[in-house]
């Protein structure tokens, strides 16, 4: 696989106070609110590259993960198919779904520690979908 077009798309975090988290990351990194719902946000650079998705969720247990997923965008469906086959060989556990509104294919896999990995493919130029896909917040 030629990895020239593969890049980390975003980090997905659950936070206790969404407003405080938005203020922190916009001030620290100069990110802007690209999409927002009452309990979730996607922050992006000025060029529109999504870099951080957050959902407000009060952590009740010390073992709750703060990072919910690592997300990559893949340049072609062939790349996505290749990643899916390798993930199935390594872990045996993947899910795949097409988000029809944005024509985005979402592939989820898990590493040996249980960390969720998400791989996205779409043919559009804008990395920020019109809505925040629920899949990015699944466990």
Secondary structure, 3 states (H helix, E strand, C coil): CCHHHCEEEEEEEEECCHHHHHHHHHHHHCCEEEEEECCEEEEECCCCCEEEEEEECCCCCCCCCCEEEEEEECCCHHHHHHHHHHHHHHHCCEEEEEECCCCEEEEEEECCCCCEEEEEECCCCCCCCCCCCHHHHCC
